[in-house]
Amino acid sequence: MAVVTVRNLPEETHRALKVRASRHGRSTEAEIRAILEEEVRPKKRLQVGTALAAFGKRVGGLDLQILRDQKPTEPAAFE
């Protein structure tokens, strides 16, 4: 996990963070993480499975006839 150090943070800002953290019942560090997560991460992430299902519905569905190869797999050789 990454570590970030913030230098030269005004004392007033630090106090405000501590008060906000206290109101939310968490440490100042946890509050800063929550603020960063909320502000930096996208609100809605692309979910690949959901996108593929929606695509399938738009094109009328797909009927795939996929036959699995029933042969046993060869063990890996580590030589």
Backbone as ProteinMPNN parsed JSONL, in Angstrom:
{"seq_chain_A": "MAVVTVRNLPEETHRALKVRASRHGRSTEAEIRAILEEEVRPKKRLQVGTALAAFGKRVGGLDLQILRDQKPTEPAAFE", "coords_chain_A": {"N_chain_A": [[0.838, -1.171, 0.0], [0.475, 2.24, -0.733], [2.179, 5.119, 0.604], [1.663, 8.409, 1.625], [2.998, 11.578, 2.229], [2.164, 14.663, 3.569], [3.348, 17.8, 3.444], [3.819, 20.958, 5.098], [1.18, 21.594, 5.827], [-1.335, 23.748, 6.699], [-1.931, 24.753, 10.085], [-4.544, 25.373, 10.796], [-6.031, 23.963, 8.875], [-5.34, 21.361, 9.566], [-6.482, 21.223, 12.124], [-9.182, 21.493, 11.409], [-9.519, 19.117, 9.981], [-9.183, 17.268, 12.05], [-11.407, 17.848, 13.647], [-13.483, 17.251, 11.873], [-12.989, 14.515, 11.5], [-13.483, 13.585, 14.066], [-16.223, 14.087, 14.267], [-17.147, 12.164, 12.493], [-16.4, 9.914, 13.764], [-13.861, 8.714, 13.493], [-10.279, 8.289, 13.017], [-7.93, 10.968, 12.34], [-6.263, 10.311, 10.225], [-7.751, 8.249, 8.983], [-9.926, 9.749, 8.209], [-8.802, 11.483, 6.32], [-8.11, 9.585, 4.375], [-10.705, 8.764, 3.648], [-11.744, 11.143, 2.562], [-10.033, 11.492, 0.355], [-10.609, 9.135, -1.109], [-13.309, 9.57, -1.721], [-13.201, 11.897, -3.285], [-11.347, 11.462, -5.36], [-11.559, 8.933, -6.608], [-13.446, 7.459, -9.281], [-16.973, 8.033, -9.491], [-18.693, 6.12, -10.503], [-17.669, 3.062, -11.385], [-16.582, 1.236, -14.256], [-18.07, -1.797, -14.788], [-17.156, -4.713, -15.997], [-18.466, -7.187, -16.518], [-21.181, -6.446, -16.277], [-21.325, -4.548, -18.319], [-20.82, -6.189, -20.564], [-23.05, -7.905, -20.452], [-25.106, -6.039, -20.896], [-24.445, -5.256, -23.482], [-24.879, -7.678, -24.837], [-27.664, -7.869, -24.551], [-28.458, -5.629, -26.036], [-27.782, -6.375, -28.663], [-29.441, -8.431, -29.092], [-28.825, -10.782, -27.865], [-26.599, -13.606, -27.577], [-25.891, -16.743, -28.884], [-23.878, -19.021, -27.984], [-22.141, -21.811, -28.994], [-20.116, -23.559, -27.482], [-17.802, -26.023, -27.162], [-16.198, -27.774, -24.683], [-12.834, -28.835, -24.484], [-12.286, -32.067, -23.727], [-10.046, -33.478, -23.061], [-7.549, -34.447, -20.702], [-5.534, -32.032, -18.989], [-2.074, -31.321, -19.487], [0.453, -31.748, -17.054], [2.36, -29.057, -15.611], [5.735, -28.445, -16.49], [8.582, -27.894, -14.723], [11.452, -27.247, -15.418]], "CA_chain_A": [[0.0, 0.0, 0.0], [1.256, 3.467, -0.865], [2.219, 6.058, 1.721], [1.778, 9.791, 1.154], [3.295, 12.552, 3.277], [1.764, 16.025, 3.188], [4.148, 18.771, 4.188], [3.385, 22.355, 5.145], [-0.267, 21.69, 5.976], [-1.628, 24.79, 7.683], [-2.469, 24.27, 11.357], [-6.003, 25.535, 10.738], [-6.542, 22.847, 8.075], [-5.169, 20.161, 10.377], [-7.518, 21.274, 13.164], [-10.469, 21.229, 10.759], [-9.545, 17.683, 9.688], [-9.374, 16.561, 13.312], [-12.803, 18.051, 14.053], [-14.311, 16.479, 10.934], [-12.771, 13.106, 11.819], [-14.179, 13.333, 15.327], [-17.661, 14.035, 13.965], [-17.419, 10.911, 11.795], [-15.999, 8.811, 14.624], [-12.661, 8.031, 13.001], [-9.025, 9.012, 13.217], [-7.633, 11.976, 11.318], [-5.717, 9.607, 9.071], [-8.871, 7.577, 8.311], [-10.745, 10.801, 7.595], [-8.09, 11.927, 5.114], [-8.295, 8.519, 3.382], [-12.093, 8.819, 3.182], [-11.871, 12.327, 1.702], [-9.342, 11.207, -0.91], [-11.383, 8.124, -1.84], [-14.546, 10.192, -2.206], [-12.946, 12.943, -4.275], [-10.447, 11.088, -6.449], [-12.051, 7.758, -7.326], [-14.652, 7.711, -10.077], [-18.219, 7.735, -8.777], [-19.207, 4.857, -11.006], [-16.648, 2.342, -12.128], [-17.045, 0.324, -15.277], [-18.112, -3.193, -14.388], [-17.034, -5.383, -17.284], [-19.535, -8.177, -16.675], [-22.43, -5.737, -16.502], [-21.244, -3.962, -19.659], [-20.97, -7.26, -21.549], [-24.445, -8.343, -20.423], [-25.898, -5.003, -21.562], [-24.143, -5.365, -24.915], [-25.596, -8.859, -25.322], [-29.094, -7.533, -24.653], [-28.649, -4.675, -27.146], [-27.656, -7.034, -29.963], [-30.391, -9.531, -29.176], [-28.289, -11.984, -27.234], [-25.651, -14.42, -28.316], [-26.015, -18.164, -28.6], [-22.564, -19.597, -28.238], [-22.035, -23.267, -28.888], [-18.713, -23.804, -27.179], [-17.559, -27.344, -26.613], [-14.932, -27.852, -23.953], [-11.914, -29.918, -24.794], [-12.4, -32.986, -22.596], [-8.766, -34.126, -22.784], [-6.909, -33.945, -19.484], [-4.429, -31.104, -19.232], [-0.732, -31.82, -19.177], [1.026, -31.045, -15.9], [3.432, -28.116, -15.919], [7.104, -28.954, -16.307], [9.446, -26.849, -14.193], [12.83, -27.704, -15.604]], "C_chain_A": [[0.887, 1.239, 0.0], [1.152, 4.323, 0.395], [2.437, 7.452, 1.141], [2.046, 10.677, 2.366], [2.911, 13.927, 2.765], [2.535, 16.985, 4.074], [3.491, 20.146, 4.129], [1.862, 22.513, 5.15], [-0.559, 22.756, 7.031], [-2.283, 24.2, 8.938], [-3.991, 24.343, 11.378], [-6.651, 24.378, 9.969], [-6.444, 21.55, 8.868], [-6.218, 20.099, 11.475], [-8.886, 20.94, 12.583], [-10.613, 19.743, 10.416], [-9.81, 16.874, 10.952], [-10.819, 16.675, 13.787], [-13.728, 17.214, 13.174], [-14.195, 14.985, 11.232], [-13.53, 12.73, 13.089], [-15.683, 13.22, 15.105], [-18.052, 12.723, 13.298], [-16.966, 9.691, 12.588], [-14.806, 8.028, 14.107], [-11.435, 8.889, 13.248], [-8.843, 10.043, 12.108], [-7.114, 11.306, 10.056], [-6.826, 8.898, 8.281], [-9.768, 8.599, 7.606], [-10.107, 11.296, 6.303], [-8.234, 10.875, 4.016], [-9.706, 8.573, 2.796], [-12.307, 9.993, 2.232], [-11.232, 12.062, 0.346], [-10.114, 10.192, -1.743], [-12.611, 8.762, -2.491], [-14.284, 11.159, -3.367], [-12.174, 12.474, -5.497], [-10.985, 9.92, -7.272], [-13.288, 8.104, -8.141], [-15.9, 7.288, -9.303], [-18.786, 6.396, -9.213], [-18.132, 4.207, -11.849], [-17.296, 1.435, -13.159], [-16.96, -1.095, -14.738], [-18.213, -4.013, -15.666], [-18.169, -6.382, -17.507], [-20.868, -7.525, -16.984], [-22.45, -5.125, -17.9], [-21.422, -5.022, -20.74], [-22.406, -7.769, -21.601], [-25.346, -7.335, -21.129], [-25.68, -5.04, -23.067], [-24.898, -6.547, -25.521], [-27.077, -8.594, -25.493], [-29.354, -6.608, -25.832], [-28.616, -5.356, -28.502], [-28.561, -8.258, -30.07], [-29.883, -10.835, -28.601], [-27.344, -12.751, -28.147], [-25.85, -15.872, -27.91], [-24.699, -18.819, -28.964], [-22.606, -21.103, -28.033], [-20.557, -23.589, -28.697], [-18.6, -25.183, -26.54], [-16.201, -27.34, -25.932], [-14.111, -29.021, -24.44], [-11.882, -30.833, -23.565], [-11.097, -33.698, -22.252], [-8.164, -33.577, -21.495], [-5.743, -33.012, -19.839], [-3.105, -31.738, -18.832], [-0.197, -31.063, -17.968], [2.165, -30.125, -16.348], [4.776, -28.755, -15.633], [7.991, -27.793, -15.867], [10.89, -27.321, -14.25], [13.705, -26.602, -16.094]], "O_chain_A": [[1.925, 1.271, 0.66], [0.175, 4.255, 1.141], [3.289, 7.649, 0.275], [1.396, 10.54, 3.403], [3.286, 14.312, 1.658], [2.39, 16.981, 5.297], [2.712, 20.446, 3.224], [1.324, 23.447, 4.554], [-0.065, 22.657, 8.154], [-3.084, 23.269, 8.855], [-4.648, 23.458, 11.927], [-7.701, 23.875, 10.371], [-7.364, 20.733, 8.843], [-6.785, 19.037, 11.731], [-9.659, 20.196, 13.187], [-11.698, 19.176, 10.544], [-10.573, 15.907, 10.927], [-11.389, 15.7, 14.277], [-14.64, 16.552, 13.67], [-15.198, 14.271, 11.218], [-14.147, 11.667, 13.159], [-16.338, 12.357, 15.689], [-19.157, 12.222, 13.507], [-17.131, 8.559, 12.134], [-14.747, 6.808, 14.266], [-11.534, 10.053, 13.635], [-9.513, 9.995, 11.076], [-7.484, 11.69, 8.947], [-6.837, 8.944, 7.05], [-10.301, 8.329, 6.53], [-10.798, 11.504, 5.305], [-8.454, 11.221, 2.855], [-9.881, 8.442, 1.585], [-12.978, 9.851, 1.21], [-11.819, 12.369, -0.692], [-10.26, 10.367, -2.953], [-12.908, 8.519, -3.661], [-15.065, 11.221, -4.316], [-12.336, 13.044, -6.576], [-10.876, 9.921, -8.499], [-14.086, 8.949, -7.736], [-15.88, 6.31, -8.556], [-19.296, 5.631, -8.395], [-17.733, 4.73, -12.89], [-18.404, 0.934, -12.967], [-15.903, -1.537, -14.288], [-19.245, -4.003, -16.337], [-18.766, -6.409, -18.584], [-21.606, -7.992, -17.852], [-23.47, -5.175, -18.588], [-22.107, -4.777, -21.733], [-22.926, -8.037, -22.685], [-26.248, -7.721, -21.873], [-26.624, -4.874, -23.84], [-25.487, -6.426, -26.595], [-27.683, -9.041, -26.467], [-30.342, -6.77, -26.548], [-29.349, -4.957, -29.407], [-28.461, -9.029, -31.024], [-30.472, -11.889, -28.841], [-27.323, -12.538, -29.359], [-25.964, -16.185, -26.725], [-24.449, -19.131, -30.128], [-23.064, -21.588, -26.999], [-19.843, -23.859, -29.662], [-19.221, -25.466, -25.515], [-15.191, -26.955, -26.521], [-14.649, -30.077, -24.771], [-11.489, -30.401, -22.481], [-11.035, -34.438, -21.271], [-8.256, -32.38, -21.226], [-5.068, -33.19, -20.852], [-3.047, -32.588, -17.943], [-0.38, -29.849, -17.874], [2.843, -30.393, -17.34], [4.939, -29.503, -14.669], [8.122, -26.808, -16.593], [11.465, -27.739, -13.244], [14.9, -26.811, -16.306]]}, "name": "protein", "num_of_chains": 1, "seq": "MAVVTVRNLPEETHRALKVRASRHGRSTEAEIRAILEEEVRPKKRLQVGTALAAFGKRVGGLDLQILRDQKPTEPAAFE"}
